[in-house]
C-alpha cells in the first residue's frame, strides 16, 4: 500500500489543531501530561457509518491524527442522493488496492460475499473471522480495533437463547466481550502503519514539533513534589506522582465490571 500524493479534501478537513487540547479533557483538566504545542494537525472527517453508499478507492493518504492510513473513496451516486461531497474518508483495511469498490452496510445478506473493508453485521460473521472497527452497541459508532494493524476475532456466534442475540468477540487486548449481533463491524484487519523515512535530527526541538513537552524524572524533584524526590536513588517501589503503583500493577477498580465483558478462565 503506497500513499498517493493528494492534498486533503477541503470539505472533509475541519482544520482543528492538536495544540488546542494540550492534554486536557472537555472539562479543561489535564489528563495527559507533557503534551502541548507542536505543529498544527488537521483532523479529517471520517464516514464511519458509510452513509454515502458504495465508493471506489482512488487513493491512500496519511492522517497526522491517526496511526492507520486513510482510504479516499469516490462516490458516483452522491450528487443524485443530495450529498454535499462526492468524496469520503475511511480507515484503510489490509488487502485492498486502488480502484476497488468498498460496499456499505447490507452486503452481508445471504449469497453476497463480503470482502475486507466492507461493513457487515456481527450476526452474519462466522467463527474465526477477523474484524475491525466494531460497535459496542448498535448505532453507537465504531469503538474497538481502530488503530493500525488492529483486529478482533469472532469466537462464538449466537442467534438468541441465553446470550440474547450476542456475538462473542475477542478484542485486541485479549479480553472477550459479548456484542449484540446487530452491531456493525468491518471485515478484515486495519492496514499497518505506512513506513516513512524519518531522520533523527538530534535536537530536542523535533520532539516539541511532535507535541511533546519536557518531562522531569521523579528522583530529580523535591520530596514535596514527587514520592521519589529528595535526591535519593529509590527506597520505595516505583510509583507515579500520585503514588499509584507502576510496573504493571492493575489500577482498574474490581467492582467496575460490565455484564458484556466475559471473565477470564484460569487454567487449573
N, C-alpha and C positions, 0 to 999 in steps of 0.2 A: 504494500500500500504506500504510494508516494503522494506527497502533498502537491496540490495544484496551485499555481500562482494566481489566485483570485483574491481580490480585495473583499473585505467584509461587506455584505449587502446592507445598504443604509437602513432599509426598513426593518431589518432584523437585528440592528445594533443599537442598543439603547444608550450607550456612552457612559454608563456608570463606572466609576473608578474604584479600585480596591482600597485606595487611600482613605476613602470616606468612612470606612468602618474602623480601621486601626485596631482590630481585635475586640471590638465591642459588640454587644448584642443589641436587641431592639430597645432595651432599657438604658442604654448608654454605659453599661458596666463592662469593664474589661474582663473578658472570659478567656482570651488567648493572649498571653503576654509576649512582649518583644516583637510585636508586629506594628507596622505603620510606615507611612511614606511609600517610597518605591515608585516605579514607573506606572503610569496610568494603564489600566487593563480594562478594555471594554467588554461588556457582557453580551453574549449572543443569546437571542431568544430562541429556545428550542420548542419544537412541536411535539411534546410528549404524548398528546392524545391522538396524533395522526389525523387531525381534523380536516386536512386539505386533500385527503384521498391518496390515490396511487401516485407515486412520483418516481422519477428516474434520476439516478445518481449522476451528477455532472462534475463532481469534484470532491476532494477531501481537503479539509483546512485545519489549521492549528488554532486551538482555543486557549488563550492565556489563562483562563479561569478554570480549566479542566485538565485532567491528566490524559483523557482519551481524545482522539481526533474526532472531528465532526464531518458528517457527510452532507453535502449540499444537494437538495432534491429540487427538480424542476417538475412542476405540476401543469399538465396541459389543460385540465378542466377547471383551473382556479378562476379564470375570468368568467366563465359561464355560471359558476356557483356563487359568484359575488365576493370572492376572497380578495383581500387587499393586495396580496403579493402572490406571484406565481412561484416563489421560491420558499424553501423552509430548511431549517437545520435539524438534524437528528444526530444522536451519538452513533458513530460508525461501529458496525459489527465486523468481526473477523470473517474472512472468506468472501467478502463482497468486493466487486471491482467497478470500474466506471461503466456507465450506460446500462446498468442493470436496474430492474424495477424493484421498488420497495412497496409492498402492499399493506394497506391499513387493516384494522380490525375487521373480522368477518371472513378472512381467508382460511380460517380453521374449521370450515364446515366439512361435512363428510365428502370424501373424494377429492379434496383440494390439498395439495402438499404445501406446507409452509417451509420457506427457506430461511436461512439466517438473516436477521434483520426485519422479518415480518412480525407483526404484533398478533398474538394469539391469546386465547383464554386458557387459564391453567387447567380447567376441566378437560380440555381436549389434548393435553400433553400426555405422553407415555412415560412410564417409569424409566429413569435413566437419561431423559432428555436434559440438555444443558440450556439454561435460560438466563436472561439478564433483564435489568430494568423492570423489577417486579413491584406490583402494587400490593401493599399490605391489606387493603380493603378496596372494594370496587369504587371507582370514581375518585380515588384519593391521589392518583398520580404515582409514578414510579418512585420508590424509596430505597430498594435494595439492589445491590450489584450494578452500580453505575460507573465505577472507576475503570481505568484502563486495565484490560486483562481480567476483569472480574467476571464471575459466573456463579450460578447456583444450579443445583441438580434436583430434579423431581424424584422423590423417593417412593411415595405411595399416593395413588390416586383413589378417589372415593366419589361416589355419586349420591351419597346420603348416609343414612344409618346413624351410627354413633357419632361420627365426625360432622354430620350436618352439612354435607357438601363441601368438605375441606380437602385440600391437597397438601401433603407433607412435603416441604421443600427444605433441602439442606443449604443454608446460606454460606457465603464465603468465610464467615467466622467459624464454621463447623457446627453451629447450633441448628437444630431442626425446628421448624415453625409450621404451624397449620395456617394455611391461607385459603380464603374462600375460592371455590372453583370458578366463580365468575370474575375474579380479578384478572387483569391483563398483564402480560409479560411479553418479552421479546425473545424470539428464538435465537439461539447461538450465544457466543461469547462476545464481550466487548473487545474491540480492537486494542492491541497493545500500543503502548506509547511509541510514537514515531521517533526513531533516534535522530537527534540533532547534533550538529558539530558545535560543541562548546569548548572554548579555550579558556582555561583558568587565567585570569588577569593578574592574580597575585596581590590584590588590594582589597581592602575592606569595603570600598565603595561599591563594588559589584554586588556584594551581599545586600547593601542598602537599596540598590536598584530593584532587587527582588522583593522588597518589602519587609526585610528582617532588620530589627533594631539590635543594638548590642545587648549581650546577656552577661551578667556578673555571677561568678560562682558563689555558692553559699559560704564556703570556707574563707572567702576573701571579704566577707562582710563582718559587721559588728554583732555581738550576741543579741542586741535588741532588734536587729533586722532579719536574722535568719537563725534557725536552730543549729546550723553548722558553724555559725560565726564565732569569733573570738580568737582567730589566729591559731587554731588547733587543727590537727590533721585527722579529725574524726572524733571518736569517742562515743558514738552512738550510731544506730542503724541509719541508713540513708533515708532522708525524708525530703519533702518539698518545703517551701517557705511557710506553708500552712500546717506543717507537721504531719502530713499524710505520708504513709509509707510508700516507698518506691520499690524498684527491683521486682516487679511482678506481683505485688500484693493486690488482691482484688479490692476494689473500692465500691462496687455496686451493692446497694442495700439488699439483703437477702429476702426481705418481705415485699420488695417491689417486683413481683413476678407477674407475668401475663399468662392468661389461660391459653394463648395461642403458641407460646414457647414451650416446647417439649423438654422435660428434664433429661439430662444426660444419664445414660445407664452405665453404672460402674461395673467393670469386669470383675467377676468373683474368682 
